[in-house]
Amino acid sequence: MATGIAGSVAAGGLRALASGKRPDMAQLLLTPANTLRLTDGLSHLRGAALKLGQMLSMDTGLVLPGELTAILGRMRDDARHMPPKQLQTVLNGEWGTGWYGRFSRFDVRPFAAASIGQVHRAVTRDGQDLAIKVQYPGVRASIDSDVDNVATLMRLPGLLPRGMDISPLLAEAKRQLHAEADYMAEAQHLARFASLLNGSDIFALPALHPELCTLQVIAMGFMDSTPLDTLVDAPQGLRDRVATALIGLVLRELFQFGAMQTDPNLANYRYEPATGRIVLLDFGAVQPIAPDLADDFRALARVALDGGDVQTREAMLRTGYFGPSTAPHHQDLIQAMFTTAMAPLRQDGPFDFGSSDLLERLRDMGLAIGNDRELAHVPPAATLFLHRKIGGMYLMAAKLRARIALRPMVEAYCGNTATHS
């Protein structure tokens, strides 16, 4: 894949020189033929390469060119599932060769496929309806090399700003992917969040079946639910309630739970029509929230509500949105984008995500910053992944055209009189 792209770039550069033009490396890289080659190549890979592409596709324009972000976005739902024989081999290794006797029904064809595993529906002998996620073989062993290979593509000249060091971000991506590939750890996260949200009349989580869980298999109760997308034409009150609950959950994760599910993919959130509850799925990407990071974001939220320019810049510096050596005009650009993003928090009444052009303005500002080839600062990985979740909630609220009074929600955790810890 890299060789094909490099050859295409070389040929395009020669054509440009022959016509008397100076080749533009970024434009040569992001031709339709090259982007199709990249997308097709990565979508055929299972595991870390596809997962990293999916993670990068949520970038806001601060790191990757908009064209590449859009291309990687096509990969989010384009994973290939295991053939039946390979599935049987994996389950023989995890459960033993007589595993089928545990079930009265096991659907060999998955009903969902993702980057690291695929999900099958099954019914046990005693009638329990289960969703069983099975990891693709070899995923854990290939994580480091897959990330390194994708990083090689990202480091092609002209794709990233000069001097940008993405090594810390890639190291964090490897760490997170190794954590996501540990299904026993995911089972523990699911059990923890089920305990934290026990008794909730808003959220529902699948029941864990630990006797069937291994390092490569996680079994949970099947929940009859519908995609969140099905609510786009629901009554306004229902859309508002769902969006408010999910944003409130992010605040609880950040300031109360000390742990956050950092994957904002809408497929991880579903709606249970029978009960009106929001179903929470996929706890592989749970990250601990260090108390210092929570304190920094609490201070950042306070200045977002009422702070001036100086206080905002100081809080953004502490959180790592830019560094002390970042040029003042670059700091101005990033701070302007932050101030724009915080507009919904600064009004007392509900903010109408459906009628606002906020996301379009933020996208344009992010692309303008990302296209500045001199801006080389990369925020800390923990800040980026948390920011990714928050950005995903903005997208969710906009998709549902929700109207939400955000200020009192944030004040409950970050106001001067807040009692939360």
NUPA-69401 format. One record per residue (C-alpha): residue number from 1; x, z, y; residue in three letters; chain. Coordinates in Angstrom, 1 decimal. Layout:
residues N
   num        X        Z        Y   residuo   cadena
   NUM        X        Z        Y       ALA        A
...
END
This chain:
residues 421
   num        X        Z        Y   residuo   cadena
     1      0.0      0.0      0.0       MET        A
     2      2.8      0.9      2.4       ALA        A
     3      4.7     -2.2      1.5       THR        A
     4      1.7     -4.4      2.1       GLY        A
     5      1.1     -2.9      5.5       ILE        A
     6      4.7     -3.1      6.5       ALA        A
     7      4.8     -6.7      5.5       GLY        A
     8      1.7     -7.5      7.5       SER        A
     9      3.2     -5.7     10.6       VAL        A
    10      6.4     -7.7     10.3       ALA        A
    11      4.6    -11.0     10.0       ALA        A
    12      2.4    -10.1     13.0       GLY        A
    13      5.4     -9.1     15.0       GLY        A
    14      7.2    -12.4     14.3       LEU        A
    15      4.1    -14.3     15.3       ARG        A
    16      3.9    -12.4     18.6       ALA        A
    17      7.6    -13.0     19.3       LEU        A
    18      7.2    -16.7     18.5       ALA        A
    19      4.4    -16.9     21.1       SER        A
    20      6.5    -15.2     23.7       GLY        A
    21      4.7    -11.8     23.6       LYS        A
    22      6.3     -8.4     23.1       ARG        A
    23      4.9     -6.9     19.9       PRO        A
    24      2.7     -3.7     20.2       ASP        A
    25      3.4     -1.6     17.1       MET        A
    26      0.1      0.3     17.2       ALA        A
    27     -1.9     -2.9     17.5       GLN        A
    28      0.0     -4.5     14.7       LEU        A
    29     -0.6     -1.5     12.5       LEU        A
    30     -4.3     -1.3     13.2       LEU        A
    31     -5.3     -4.9     12.5       THR        A
    32     -8.6     -5.4     10.5       PRO        A
    33     -6.6     -6.5      7.4       ALA        A
    34     -4.3     -3.5      7.5       ASN        A
    35     -7.1     -1.0      8.1       THR        A
    36     -9.1     -2.5      5.2       LEU        A
    37     -5.9     -2.2      3.0       ARG        A
    38     -5.4      1.4      4.0       LEU        A
    39     -9.1      2.4      3.5       THR        A
    40     -9.4      0.6      0.1       ASP        A
    41     -6.1      2.0     -1.1       GLY        A
    42     -6.8      5.6     -0.2       LEU        A
    43    -10.4      5.5     -1.5       SER        A
    44     -9.2      4.6     -5.0       HIS        A
    45     -7.0      7.7     -5.0       LEU        A
    46     -8.5     10.9     -6.2       ARG        A
    47     -7.2     14.2     -5.0       GLY        A
    48     -5.0     15.1     -2.1       ALA        A
    49     -4.5     11.7     -0.5       ALA        A
    50     -8.3     11.2     -0.3       LEU        A
    51     -8.9     14.7      0.9       LYS        A
    52     -6.2     14.5      3.6       LEU        A
    53     -7.8     11.2      4.8       GLY        A
    54    -11.2     12.9      4.9       GLN        A
    55     -9.7     15.9      6.8       MET        A
    56     -8.0     13.5      9.3       LEU        A
    57    -11.3     11.6      9.7       SER        A
    58    -12.7     14.7     11.5       MET        A
    59    -10.0     14.4     14.2       ASP        A
    60    -11.3     14.5     17.7       THR        A
    61     -8.9     11.9     19.2       GLY        A
    62     -6.2     14.5     20.0       LEU        A
    63     -3.9     13.3     17.2       VAL        A
    64     -4.9      9.9     15.7       LEU        A
    65     -5.9      6.7     17.4       PRO        A
    66     -9.7      6.2     17.4       GLY        A
    67     -9.5      3.1     15.2       GLU        A
    68     -7.7      4.9     12.5       LEU        A
    69    -10.0      7.9     12.7       THR        A
    70    -13.0      5.6     12.3       ALA        A
    71    -11.4      3.9      9.3       ILE        A
    72    -10.6      7.2      7.6       LEU        A
    73    -14.2      8.3      8.3       GLY        A
    74    -15.3      5.6      5.9       ARG        A
    75    -13.6      7.5      3.1       MET        A
    76    -15.6     10.6      3.4       ARG        A
    77    -18.2      9.7      0.8       ASP        A
    78    -16.2      7.0     -1.1       ASP        A
    79    -14.7      8.9     -4.1       ALA        A
    80    -14.6      7.3     -7.6       ARG        A
    81    -15.9      9.5    -10.5       HIS        A
    82    -14.3     10.1    -13.9       MET        A
    83    -15.3      7.9    -16.8       PRO        A
    84    -17.1      9.9    -19.6       PRO        A
    85    -14.1     10.0    -22.0       LYS        A
    86    -11.8     11.5    -19.3       GLN        A
    87    -14.6     14.0    -18.5       LEU        A
    88    -14.8     15.0    -22.1       GLN        A
    89    -11.0     15.5    -22.3       THR        A
    90    -11.0     17.8    -19.3       VAL        A
    91    -13.9     19.9    -20.6       LEU        A
    92    -12.4     20.1    -24.1       ASN        A
    93     -9.3     21.5    -22.4       GLY        A
    94    -11.2     24.0    -20.3       GLU        A
    95    -14.0     25.1    -22.7       TRP        A
    96    -12.8     24.1    -26.1       GLY        A
    97    -14.1     21.2    -28.3       THR        A
    98    -17.4     22.8    -29.1       GLY        A
    99    -18.5     23.2    -25.5       TRP        A
   100    -21.5     20.8    -25.7       TYR        A
   101    -23.2     23.3    -28.0       GLY        A
   102    -23.7     25.7    -25.1       ARG        A
   103    -26.2     23.3    -23.4       PHE        A
   104    -29.5     21.8    -24.3       SER        A
   105    -28.7     19.0    -21.7       ARG        A
   106    -25.5     17.9    -20.0       PHE        A
   107    -25.7     14.9    -17.7       ASP        A
   108    -22.4     12.9    -18.2       VAL        A
   109    -23.0     10.9    -15.0       ARG        A
   110    -22.3     13.1    -12.0       PRO        A
   111    -24.9     13.4     -9.3       PHE        A
   112    -22.2     14.0     -6.6       ALA        A
   113    -18.5     13.0     -6.4       ALA        A
   114    -16.0     14.2     -3.9       ALA        A
   115    -12.2     14.0     -3.3       SER        A
   116    -11.2     16.8     -5.7       ILE        A
   117    -14.0     17.0     -8.2       GLY        A
   118    -17.4     15.7     -9.3       GLN        A
   119    -20.6     17.6    -10.0       VAL        A
   120    -22.8     17.4    -13.1       HIS        A
   121    -26.2     18.8    -13.8       ARG        A
   122    -26.7     20.8    -17.0       ALA        A
   123    -29.2     23.1    -18.7       VAL        A
   124    -28.0     26.0    -20.9       THR        A
   125    -29.6     26.8    -24.3       ARG        A
   126    -31.5     29.7    -22.6       ASP        A
   127    -32.9     27.4    -19.9       GLY        A
   128    -30.7     28.0    -17.0       GLN        A
   129    -30.4     24.9    -14.7       ASP        A
   130    -26.8     24.6    -13.5       LEU        A
   131    -24.6     22.5    -11.3       ALA        A
   132    -21.1     22.2    -12.8       ILE        A
   133    -18.2     21.0    -10.7       LYS        A
   134    -15.3     19.5    -12.7       VAL        A
   135    -11.9     18.8    -11.1       GLN        A
   136    -10.2     15.5    -11.5       TYR        A
   137     -7.2     15.9    -13.8       PRO        A
   138     -3.8     15.9    -12.2       GLY        A
   139     -5.1     16.9     -8.7       VAL        A
   140     -3.0     20.0     -8.3       ARG        A
   141      0.2     18.4     -9.5       ALA        A
   142     -0.1     15.5     -7.1       SER        A
   143     -1.0     17.4     -3.9       ILE        A
   144      2.5     17.6     -2.4       ASP        A
   145      3.5     14.1     -3.2       SER        A
   146      0.1     12.6     -2.1       ASP        A
   147      0.3     14.4      1.2       VAL        A
   148      3.9     13.3      1.7       ASP        A
   149      2.9      9.7      0.9       ASN        A
   150      0.1      9.7      3.4       VAL        A
   151      2.4     11.3      6.0       ALA        A
   152      4.8      8.4      5.5       THR        A
   153      2.1      6.1      6.6       LEU        A
   154      1.2      8.3      9.6       MET        A
   155      4.9      8.2     10.7       ARG        A
   156      5.1      4.5     10.9       LEU        A
   157      6.4      3.7     14.4       PRO        A
   158      3.7      3.4     17.0       GLY        A
   159      1.0      5.3     15.2       LEU        A
   160      1.7      8.8     16.6       LEU        A
   161      3.0      9.8     20.0       PRO        A
   162      6.7      9.9     20.3       ARG        A
   163      8.2     13.3     19.5       GLY        A
   164      5.0     14.6     17.8       MET        A
   165      6.0     16.9     15.0       ASP        A
   166      3.2     17.0     12.4       ILE        A
   167      5.2     18.9      9.8       SER        A
   168      3.4     22.2     10.4       PRO        A
   169      0.0     20.5     10.1       LEU        A
   170      1.0     18.8      6.9       LEU        A
   171      2.4     22.0      5.4       ALA        A
   172     -0.9     23.7      6.2       GLU        A
   173     -2.8     20.8      4.7       ALA        A
   174     -0.8     21.2      1.5       LYS        A
   175     -1.5     24.9      1.4       ARG        A
   176     -5.2     24.4      2.0       GLN        A
   177     -5.5     21.7     -0.6       LEU        A
   178     -3.7     23.9     -3.2       HIS        A
   179     -6.3     26.6     -2.4       ALA        A
   180     -9.2     24.2     -2.7       GLU        A
   181     -7.9     23.0     -6.1       ALA        A
   182     -8.1     26.6     -7.4       ASP        A
   183    -11.7     26.8     -8.6       TYR        A
   184    -11.4     30.4     -9.6       MET        A
   185    -10.5     31.2     -6.0       ALA        A
   186    -13.6     29.2     -4.9       GLU        A
   187    -15.7     31.2     -7.3       ALA        A
   188    -14.4     34.4     -5.6       GLN        A
   189    -15.2     33.0     -2.2       HIS        A
   190    -18.8     32.1     -3.3       LEU        A
   191    -19.3     35.6     -4.7       ALA        A
   192    -17.9     37.1     -1.4       ARG        A
   193    -20.2     35.1      0.8       PHE        A
   194    -23.2     35.7     -1.5       ALA        A
   195    -22.5     39.4     -1.0       SER        A
   196    -22.1     39.1      2.8       LEU        A
   197    -25.4     37.2      3.1       LEU        A
   198    -27.3     39.1      0.4       ASN        A
   199    -30.9     39.6      1.3       GLY        A
   200    -30.9     36.9      4.0       SER        A
   201    -34.2     35.1      4.6       ASP        A
   202    -32.2     32.3      6.4       ILE        A
   203    -29.5     31.4      3.9       PHE        A
   204    -29.4     30.7      0.2       ALA        A
   205    -26.4     30.4     -2.0       LEU        A
   206    -26.2     29.2     -5.6       PRO        A
   207    -25.7     32.0     -8.2       ALA        A
   208    -22.3     31.9     -9.8       LEU        A
   209    -22.0     31.7    -13.6       HIS        A
   210    -18.5     33.2    -14.1       PRO        A
   211    -18.5     32.8    -17.9       GLU        A
   212    -18.2     29.1    -17.4       LEU        A
   213    -15.7     29.1    -14.6       CYS        A
   214    -12.1     28.2    -15.1       THR        A
   215     -9.2     26.9    -12.9       LEU        A
   216    -10.7     23.4    -13.1       GLN        A
   217    -14.4     24.1    -13.6       VAL        A
   218    -16.9     26.0    -11.5       ILE        A
   219    -20.5     26.6    -12.6       ALA        A
   220    -23.4     27.7    -10.4       MET        A
   221    -27.2     27.6    -10.4       GLY        A
   222    -28.7     24.2     -9.4       PHE        A
   223    -30.7     24.5     -6.2       MET        A
   224    -33.5     22.1     -5.5       ASP        A
   225    -32.8     21.2     -2.0       SER        A
   226    -32.7     18.2      0.4       THR        A
   227    -29.9     16.9      2.7       PRO        A
   228    -29.9     18.3      6.2       LEU        A
   229    -30.4     14.7      7.4       ASP        A
   230    -34.0     14.9      6.2       THR        A
   231    -34.8     17.2      9.1       LEU        A
   232    -34.0     14.8     11.9       VAL        A
   233    -37.7     14.1     12.3       ASP        A
   234    -38.9     17.6     11.5       ALA        A
   235    -40.8     19.7     14.2       PRO        A
   236    -38.6     20.7     17.1       GLN        A
   237    -38.9     24.4     16.2       GLY        A
   238    -37.6     23.9     12.7       LEU        A
   239    -34.6     21.8     13.9       ARG        A
   240    -33.8     24.5     16.5       ASP        A
   241    -34.0     27.3     14.0       ARG        A
   242    -31.7     25.5     11.5       VAL        A
   243    -29.1     24.6     14.1       ALA        A
   244    -29.2     28.0     15.7       THR        A
   245    -28.7     29.7     12.3       ALA        A
   246    -25.7     27.5     11.4       LEU        A
   247    -24.0     28.1     14.8       ILE        A
   248    -24.7     31.8     14.5       GLY        A
   249    -23.1     31.8     11.0       LEU        A
   250    -19.9     30.3     12.5       VAL        A
   251    -19.8     33.2     15.0       LEU        A
   252    -20.3     35.7     12.2       ARG        A
   253    -17.5     34.1     10.2       GLU        A
   254    -15.1     34.2     13.1       LEU        A
   255    -15.9     37.6     14.5       PHE        A
   256    -17.4     39.6     11.7       GLN        A
   257    -16.6     38.2      8.3       PHE        A
   258    -12.9     37.5      8.9       GLY        A
   259    -13.2     34.4      6.8       ALA        A
   260    -14.6     30.9      7.5       MET        A
   261    -15.7     27.9      5.4       GLN        A
   262    -13.8     25.4      7.5       THR        A
   263    -15.2     22.1      6.1       ASP        A
   264    -18.0     21.0      8.5       PRO        A
   265    -19.1     18.1      6.3       ASN        A
   266    -22.9     18.1      6.6       LEU        A
   267    -23.2     17.6      2.8       ALA        A
   268    -22.2     21.2      2.5       ASN        A
   269    -25.4     22.3      4.1       TYR        A
   270    -28.8     21.5      2.7       ARG        A
   271    -32.4     22.6      3.2       TYR        A
   272    -34.7     24.3      0.6       GLU        A
   273    -38.3     23.2      1.4       PRO        A
   274    -39.9     25.7     -0.9       ALA        A
   275    -38.4     28.7      1.0       THR        A
   276    -37.4     27.2      4.4       GLY        A
   277    -33.8     28.5      3.8       ARG        A
   278    -30.5     26.7      4.5       ILE        A
   279    -28.5     26.2      1.3       VAL        A
   280    -24.7     26.8      1.7       LEU        A
   281    -22.5     24.8     -0.8       LEU        A
   282    -18.8     24.3     -1.4       ASP        A
   283    -16.6     27.3     -0.6       PHE        A
   284    -13.3     25.7     -1.5       GLY        A
   285    -12.1     25.4      2.1       ALA        A
   286    -12.5     29.1      3.0       VAL        A
   287     -9.8     30.3      5.3       GLN        A
   288     -9.0     33.9      6.4       PRO        A
   289     -9.4     34.6     10.1       ILE        A
   290     -6.5     36.8     11.3       ALA        A
   291     -7.6     39.5     13.7       PRO        A
   292     -5.2     38.2     16.3       ASP        A
   293     -6.8     34.8     16.1       LEU        A
   294    -10.3     36.2     16.4       ALA        A
   295     -9.2     38.2     19.4       ASP        A
   296     -7.7     35.1     21.0       ASP        A
   297    -10.9     33.2     20.5       PHE        A
   298    -13.0     36.1     21.8       ARG        A
   299    -10.9     36.0     25.0       ALA        A
   300    -11.3     32.2     25.1       LEU        A
   301    -15.1     32.5     24.7       ALA        A
   302    -15.2     35.0     27.6       ARG        A
   303    -13.5     32.7     30.0       VAL        A
   304    -15.6     29.9     28.7       ALA        A
   305    -18.7     31.9     29.8       LEU        A
   306    -17.5     33.0     33.2       ASP        A
   307    -13.8     32.6     33.7       GLY        A
   308    -11.9     30.6     36.4       GLY        A
   309     -9.3     27.9     36.0       ASP        A
   310     -6.3     30.3     35.9       VAL        A
   311     -7.9     32.6     33.3       GLN        A
   312     -9.0     29.6     31.2       THR        A
   313     -5.5     28.1     31.2       ARG        A
   314     -3.9     31.4     30.1       GLU        A
   315     -6.4     31.8     27.3       ALA        A
   316     -5.9     28.2     26.1       MET        A
   317     -2.1     28.8     26.1       LEU        A
   318     -2.5     31.9     24.0       ARG        A
   319     -4.7     30.0     21.5       THR        A
   320     -2.2     27.1     21.3       GLY        A
   321     -4.2     24.2     22.8       TYR        A
   322     -1.0     23.4     24.6       PHE        A
   323      2.4     24.9     24.8       GLY        A
   324      4.5     26.3     27.7       PRO        A
   325      6.5     23.0     27.8       SER        A
   326      3.4     20.8     27.9       THR        A
   327      3.5     18.8     31.1       ALA        A
   328      1.1     20.2     33.7       PRO        A
   329     -0.9     16.9     33.9       HIS        A
   330     -1.4     17.0     30.1       HIS        A
   331     -2.5     20.6     30.4       GLN        A
   332     -5.0     19.5     33.1       ASP        A
   333     -6.4     16.8     30.8       LEU        A
   334     -6.9     19.2     27.8       ILE        A
   335     -8.4     21.9     30.0       GLN        A
   336    -10.8     19.5     31.6       ALA        A
   337    -12.0     18.5     28.1       MET        A
   338    -12.4     22.2     27.1       PHE        A
   339    -14.4     22.9     30.3       THR        A
   340    -16.6     20.0     29.5       THR        A
   341    -17.2     21.2     25.9       ALA        A
   342    -18.1     24.6     27.1       MET        A
   343    -20.9     23.4     29.4       ALA        A
   344    -23.6     24.4     26.9       PRO        A
   345    -22.4     28.0     27.0       LEU        A
   346    -22.5     28.3     30.7       ARG        A
   347    -26.2     27.8     31.2       GLN        A
   348    -28.7     30.6     30.5       ASP        A
   349    -31.5     28.4     29.1       GLY        A
   350    -31.4     26.2     26.0       PRO        A
   351    -29.0     23.3     25.9       PHE        A
   352    -30.7     20.0     24.7       ASP        A
   353    -28.2     18.4     22.4       PHE        A
   354    -30.5     15.5     21.7       GLY        A
   355    -30.7     14.3     25.3       SER        A
   356    -27.2     15.1     26.4       SER        A
   357    -24.3     12.6     26.5       ASP        A
   358    -21.9     15.5     26.0       LEU        A
   359    -20.5     14.2     22.7       LEU        A
   360    -19.9     10.8     24.1       GLU        A
   361    -18.0     12.2     27.1       ARG        A
   362    -15.9     14.4     24.8       LEU        A
   363    -15.1     11.5     22.6       ARG        A
   364    -14.0      9.4     25.5       ASP        A
   365    -11.9     12.2     26.9       MET        A
   366    -10.4     12.9     23.5       GLY        A
   367     -9.5      9.2     23.0       LEU        A
   368     -7.9      9.1     26.4       ALA        A
   369     -5.7     12.1     25.6       ILE        A
   370     -4.9     10.7     22.1       GLY        A
   371     -3.9      7.4     23.6       ASN        A
   372     -1.3      9.1     25.8       ASP        A
   373      1.8      8.4     23.9       ARG        A
   374      3.8     11.0     25.8       GLU        A
   375      1.7     14.0     24.6       LEU        A
   376      3.5     15.4     21.6       ALA        A
   377      2.1     18.9     21.3       HIS        A
   378      0.1     19.8     18.2       VAL        A
   379     -1.9     23.0     18.3       PRO        A
   380     -1.4     25.5     15.5       PRO        A
   381     -3.0     24.5     12.2       ALA        A
   382     -5.3     27.5     12.1       ALA        A
   383     -6.6     26.6     15.6       THR        A
   384     -7.1     23.0     14.6       LEU        A
   385     -9.1     23.8     11.4       PHE        A
   386    -11.2     26.3     13.2       LEU        A
   387    -11.8     23.8     16.0       HIS        A
   388    -12.8     21.2     13.4       ARG        A
   389    -15.6     23.5     12.2       LYS        A
   390    -16.8     24.2     15.7       ILE        A
   391    -16.8     20.5     16.5       GLY        A
   392    -18.7     19.8     13.3       GLY        A
   393    -21.4     22.2     14.5       MET        A
   394    -21.7     20.3     17.7       TYR        A
   395    -22.2     17.1     15.7       LEU        A
   396    -24.8     18.8     13.5       MET        A
   397    -26.8     20.1     16.5       ALA        A
   398    -26.7     16.7     18.1       ALA        A
   399    -27.9     15.0     14.9       LYS        A
   400    -30.8     17.4     14.7       LEU        A
   401    -31.5     17.0     18.5       ARG        A
   402    -31.6     20.8     18.7       ALA        A
   403    -32.3     22.9     21.8       ARG        A
   404    -30.3     26.1     21.7       ILE        A
   405    -29.6     28.9     24.1       ALA        A
   406    -25.9     29.3     23.2       LEU        A
   407    -24.9     31.8     26.0       ARG        A
   408    -26.7     34.8     24.6       PRO        A
   409    -25.4     34.1     21.1       MET        A
   410    -21.8     34.0     22.3       VAL        A
   411    -22.3     37.0     24.6       GLU        A
   412    -23.4     39.1     21.6       ALA        A
   413    -19.9     38.8     20.2       TYR        A
   414    -17.7     38.1     23.2       CYS        A
   415    -19.4     39.6     26.2       GLY        A
   416    -17.9     42.6     28.0       ASN        A
   417    -20.4     44.9     26.4       THR        A
   418    -20.0     43.4     22.9       ALA        A
   419    -19.8     46.0     20.1       THR        A
   420    -18.9     43.6     17.3       HIS        A
   421    -15.5     43.7     15.7       SER        A
END
